[in-house]
């Protein structure tokens, strides 16, 4: 199943947020007036950020909130890549082409995950690995500049270069077109949704014709549903379905579906659609009534707050900027919440010893912190488990480590090694509030799982690495060891007393956190008495270093126990 990493509701950046209009690139990236992430070098009409600016920012300002309600399925996208523009080519249509549809972070995240799947399955020599890393890191500034149309176009081109036999490589330009069903959530028994094709950007080589089959692939088990169009569709408009396809939609089972073209028999995911048994808003309101009737119990306060936050995700029309909302199908989520409230009504914590992957919040002094939790199914109940706290990089969110960085590699490592993974919104653990937020997370984990207190670890990437370094200095006695990918700093005069062993990992090609800069920070930490091991990964850049080295680094962590 292809998941889409995007930010969910949680800590508010409050007054630190700003409004910046980035250069529009393709002409339709985002409208003025949208809430933007504050960023050095931005002005009201154009984006001007140099790589040194970004590198300085990532190292010196780990506290700056980068989460925005204009989401990241992207979330889930810590740093995405590509620079430069290509000549624009018109898509063949009967009439002059309309302006491209607005490209969201959700669209960019879909493109990112398609790239990641192609990259992980490709067999690349050193030269190709270097090419891909450099091209990917070049896209970073487009992402930070909110130029999602340009970033998506260039990311799709990179994917096509890796997977010539896949859907994007087979039918050049097809990735520029997004099939979707509207409305995106339909109550079973209501009128079937309509199919629409959106052109996200101008492909450099448009396809001669678009496919006539759109597939709906259900989450979990179940047969896919193929929707056949009556005629070859054109971009930027509704498409008419055959009567048999409309009948198939009426017979669909409630659940969440990925939607995409069928290209040469291969599925190309582009959007999501959900069929529900009852309007999510009605279920949300009914759940809120039940939650409001619960008698106050301090021992269940965190669980009630988490279920309340999960209930708030139920909506009749999901926010395209909220990837957590898109990741969690409303039908399955509503069913889970009903069971969670039933457990609370009986005085039980619904998260106690819960297996699998789920989203929740933890209440701390700074507010409600969103996080993802993954507990391997194979770990015996109540057996003390090591804990790995994973902090994403700038622009990502709590979904990033669970769905990206190697297609959720950290979860596969957890299955193999038997540890609990917790991935919070990284900005909540940065700065002065970090130790208190960390303490709140660990307190909740202790009430829901058997935790091995001598084997608690932290790993972070980029901005998240800066947060981990800060926690190592301010709350280091809580960790057995820590790891920092593509980011690390040690302020002058900072003490290493109580800091755990730290593994610092850099990419030899990283333009944002270059090896020389990391080595200087490592030397400063060593001079302060810290225990540091430094590694440079050859042929890797800023983001792709993580999946390249995460397995070895996790092994390094798990070999250590708290001193």
N, C-alpha and C positions, 0 to 999 in steps of 0.2 A: 504494500500500500504506500502510495506517495503522500507524505504529509507536508503540510505547508506551515513553516515556522513563522508566526506573526505575533506581535505583542498583545497581551491581554490586559484587562484592567488591573490597576494596582497603585503603587506609589505615585503620587502626583508630584511633578517637578515644581509646581507652584510658581512663585514669582520668578524663578530662574529661567522660565521658558521665554522665548522671544519670537518675533515674527520676522521672517526673512523671505523675500521672494527670490528664488533662484532663476538663473537664465532658463528659459523654457525649452531650449534645445529643439525638439521636434515640433514645437509650437503648441503642444497640448499636455505637457508633463503634469502641471498642476496650476490651478488658478491662484491669482493673488489673493491674499487674505487668509489662506490656510495657515493653521498653526505650524510653525516651523521650529526646528531645533536651532538654538543659538550656536553660532560657529564663528571663530575668528576669521576676519577677512571678508565677511558677507556685507553686502549693502542692499539697498532696497530694490535694485534692478538687475544686479548681476552677481555672480559668485566669483570670488578671486581667492583661491586657496592654493598654496604651494605645498609640495610634499614636505619640506622642512616645517611649515606651519602645522601640518597634521601630525608629524612626528613629535614636535614640541608639545602639542596639545595632548597627545596620547600619553606622554611621559609625565607631564607636569600638572595636568588637570584631570586626574582620574575621577574627581567627584562630580564634575559637570554633568547634569542630567541630559541624556540623549534620547530618552524614550519619548515618543510623541504618540498622540492618539491616531495619527495617520500611520498606520501600523507597519509592522514588519512581518508577515508570514514570513514576514519577512522578516517577519519577522526576523525574524529569525534570521537575519542576515547580518552578520557583524560587519564585514567589510566586503563590498562587492566591487567589481573591477571594470576597466576599459577606458580608453581615451581616444579623442579624435572623432571625426564624423565621416560618413560615407556619402557619395552622391545619392540623392534620392531618386527612386524610380516609382513611377505610378503603377498602382494595381489595376489590372484591366477591368473596367466596369463599363456599363452601357452609358452612364452619364459621368460627368467629371467627378473625380474622387472627392469624397467629403473629408473633412479634417479627421485625423486619427482620434480614436477614443482616448480618454484619460487613462494613463498607465499608473496603476497603484503599486504600492509596495507588495501587495498580494501577488500581482502579476510578475513583479520582479523576483519574488521568492519562488514562484513556480519555475521561472527560467533558471534560477540558481540551483534548485534541486534537480532539475533536468540535467544541468551541467555537471553537478556533483556525481550523479549516477553514471554519466558517460565517462567522467574522469576516473572514477574508481574502477570501472571495468576495462578501461583502456590499458594497453601494454605500451608504455612509453620508454624510449631510450632517454639518456641524459639530456640530449639536445631538445627533444620534444618537451620534457619536463620543465626545462628552463623556459622554453617559449610559452607554455601554458601559464606558468607562474607569473611571468612578467606581464603577459596580456591580462591576466586576472587582476593582478594588483593595480594595473593601470585604470581599471574600472572604479576603483575606490572613490576617486574624487567626484565622478558622476553620481555615485550613490549618495555621498554626503551632500552633494549639491541638489539632491532631490530631482535630478534629471533622469527619472526612471525610464522614460522612453528610449533615450540613447543608451542607457546602461543595459536595458533588456535586449535591444537590438544587437549590441555588440556581444553580449553574453550568449545569445542564441547562435551567433556566427562562430563563436569559440566552441560551443557544443557540437555544431555541425562538423567542425574540423576534426573533432575527436571521434565522432560516431558517423562515419559516412554511410553506413548501412542502416542506421536508425531512422525514425520518422523525419527528423529535422534534416538529416543528411540526404535522405532519399528524395524528398520533395522540397527543394530549395525554396525558402521564403514562407513555408507553411506556418512556422512558429509565430509569424507576425499577426496571425488571425486567431481570435479567441471565440470559440462557440460557448454560449451560455444559455441557460434556461431562466426565464423570468416570468413570475417572481422566483427568487432563489429559494424560497421556502413555501411549500404548498401543503394545505391540509388534505388528507386523503378523502376522496369523494367530491372535492371541489373541481372547478374547471381546470383542465390540464394546462401546464405552463406553455408559453411560446418559446420557440428557439430563435436566437438572434446571433449573428456573426459580427464581431467587432474587429476592426483593423487597428491594432495597437500602435503600429509604426509603419513607415514606408520601407518595405524590404528592398535591398539593393538588387535582388533578382526575384521578382514576383512569380509565383507559380502560374502556369498557363491556365489552370482551373483548380478550384477548391474541391476537396473530397465531398461526396454526397452522403456519407455515413458519419454520424456522431454517436459515440458510445458513452453509456452511463455505466461506470464500474462501481459496484457497491463496496462499502467498507466491509471487511470481514468476508464471510462466505456468501455465496449467492451468485447466480448467473448474471452476466452483464446484459444490458438492454441496448440494442442497436436501433437508433432512430434514422430512418431513411428519408431524405428530402425528395420532394416531387421533381425538383429541377436543380441543376447546378447552381449553388448559391453565389451571390456576389457579396463583397465586403460591405460592412456598415449598414446592416438592415436585417429585418426579419426573414426567416426562411420557412417555407411551407413544408409540413410533414405529411407523409402518406397516412391514409386512414388506419392501416395496420400499426404504424408507429404510435399514433394517438391512442389506439386501443391498448398498446403495450404500456404506455405511461399510466393509463387508468388502472392497470392491474399491478403496478409496481408495489413493492412492499415498503413500508415506512423505513427510513434510514437515510444515511448520507451517501451521496454518490459523487465520484469524480467525473467530470464531463470533458470530453476531448474528441478530436477527429480520429478516425481510424485510417491510418496511412499505410497502404501495402500490408494490411493485416496487423499492423502494430499500433498500439494505443499511445496517443500524445495528450497527456492531461493538460487542461488549460483553466478549468474553473470547477466549482462545486455546486451541488444542488441537493436539497433535502426535502423528503416527503415525511410529513408528521401525522400522527393520529389525532392531534388536537393542537390548537393554536398555542405556540410557546408562551405568549403573553398571559393566556388564561392559566396555564400551568404555573407560571411564575407567580401570579397573584395568589393562586390557591396555596402554593408552597409558602409564600410570605406569611399568609394567615396562620398556617400551622407553626411556622417558626416563631411567630409572635406570641403564640400560646405556651411556648416552652417555659417552664419554671427556671429562674436563674440558677445556674450551677457553676461555680468557679472552675471546677475540674473539667467542664465541657465548654468553657467560654471560647477557647481557640477553635474547637470543632464547629461550634455554632457560627462563628464569624466566617470560617472557611466555607461552610455550606451556604451561608447567605451570599457570599461572593460568587460562588458557583451558580447559584440561582439567578443572580443578576445577569448572567450570560445569556439566559433564555430570551430571545427576541424574535418578533415576527419577520423582521428584516435585518439581517446581520450587518454590522458595520464593516465595510470592506477594508478598513484600516485596522481591524482588530483580529489578528490572526488566531488568537486563542479561541475566539468565538467561531471562527471558521474551521479550526482544527477539530473542535468538539461538536459532532453532529447533534442538533437539538433533540432528536428523538431519544438517542442513547443517553445524552446528558440528563434529560428530564426523568428518564427511568432511574438513573443512578441517584439523582437528587431525592426522588421519592423514597428510595430505600434508605438513603442517609438520614432523612428526617424521621423515618420510622425507627431507626436505631437510636436517634437522639431522644425520641419520645419514650423509649424504653430505658433511658439512662446509659446508653452505650456510645462510645466514640466510634463513628463509622469509619475512621481512618486507621484504627488500631490494627496493626499487622496486615495492612492492606497490600496486596501484591499487584504487580504491574505498574503501569505508567499513568499518572493522574496529575491534574492541576489543582492547586489550592492556594490559600493565602495563610500567612502567619502574621499575627498582630504584634507589633513592637512599639517602642516609644515614638518612633517616627511615623507610624501609620501601618496600614496593611501591606505587607510585602508579598507579591505574587511569586510563586515558584512551581516548578515541576518536580515530582518525586518519582523515582523508579526503584522498585523492589523486585529482585529476581524471584520468579516463582519457585525455583529449585532450592532456595535456602530454607532449612527447617524452621518452623515457627519458634520464636523466642530464643533462637540461637544468636548470641551477640554478633553483630555484623560490623565490619569496617564501614566508614562513611566517607564519601568523596563529595565535597561541595565544589561545584563547577560554575565559574563566573565567565560569562560571555564578554565579547568585545564591544566597542562603541557601535551604536546603531542596531545592535541585536537585542534580544530579550531572553526571558527565562526559557523559551522554547528552543533556543539555538543549539545548545549542546545535545538536547534530546532528539532533534530531528535533522541536524546538519553536522558540520565538522566530521565528515566521513559517514553521512547518512545515519546519524545516531550511533556512531561507533562506541561511544562510552557505555551505552546500554548493552551492547554485545560483550564488551569487556566485563561489565558487571555480572552478566549471566555466567561467563566463564570463570570469574574469580570470586563471586559471591559477596559483592559489596553493595551498599545502598548509595544511590546517586541522588543528590539534591541540587537543583539548578535554579537559584533565585534570580530576580531582576538585579543585575550587578550593581546598579547605582545605589541600591538600598544598603549595600554593604561597604560602600566607599566613604571615606572621610570620617568625621567625628561620630556619626551614628553607627558606623560599621560594627564595633564591638557589641553594642547593645542589640543590634539586629541579629548578629551571629548568635548571641546568647539566647535570643528568643527562638531562633530556628532549632538550636540544639535542645532547648527545653521541650519543644514540641516533639522532636524526634524521640526523646527519651520516654515520653508518655505514650508513643504509638509503636515504637519498635524496641527491640533489645539492641542497644548500641555498644560496641566495643570502645570504651572510653579512651583506650590507649592507641587507637588506630583511626583517628579522625584526620582527614586530609583536605587540603584546598588546592584547586588548580584553576588558573585563569588565563584568558587570552587577551592580549592587547590592553584595552582599558581594564578588563577584568583582571589581567595580570598585575596592573598597578594597584587594584583594590586588594588583591591577595598579598602583595608586598606590604601594603599598609597594615593589613590584619596580622601579618607575621611579626611586625614591629609592635603593634598595640595589643594584640591578643594571642601572641604566639604560643603561650603555654597550653592553649587548647588544642594545638595541632601536633601530630607526630611528624609531619613533613608537609611541604608545600611545593608547588611547581608553577612557574611563570613562563608562558609562551609569548614570544614576540612583544615583550614589554616588561620593564623592570626599572625601578629607581630606588636610590638610597640617599635621602637628604643628608647634607653635610651635618655632622654632629649627632646624627641619629644613633641611638644605642642598639646593640644587638642582643642585649640581655633578654633572655626568655624566648628569643626567636628560634623556630625550628630549623632543621636542615632545609635548604631551598635548592631546587633544580631549576636553573634558568635556561630556556631553550630559545634559540633564535634561528631564523632562516638566513642562509648565506646571501640570498638575493633580496632580502626585505628592504624596501625603500622607506618604510615608515619607522621601523625600529632596527636600523642597520646594526650589524654585528659590532662595529667599533663603539657605538653608543652603549649597547648592552654590556660590552666588556668593561667599559669605563665605570658603569654603575656597579657591576660585579666587583671590581677592584675596590671601590669605595666601601661596599658592604664587607668585603674580606678585611679591609683595614680596620673596620669597626668591630671585628671579631665574629662576624656571622659565618655560618657553615654553608658554603655555596658550591654547587657543582654547575659548571657552565658547558653547554653543548651547542654547537652550530650544525644545523642540518643542511647538507649540500644540495644545491639545485632547487631549494624551496624559497618561497616568498613570505608574505605576511600572513595570509590565512591558511594556505594549504600545508604549512608546516604542522598544523595541529593534527590532521589525520595521518600525516606521514610519521609522526613521532609519539602520538598519544599512547599507543600500546606499550612501548618501552618505558615511557614516563610513569604510567600507572604501575607497572611492575616495580620501578624504582621506589615509588611511594609506598606500596604495600609491603616492601621489605623492611620498612622502618616502623618502630613503635615509639610512643612518647617516652622521653627521657625522664 
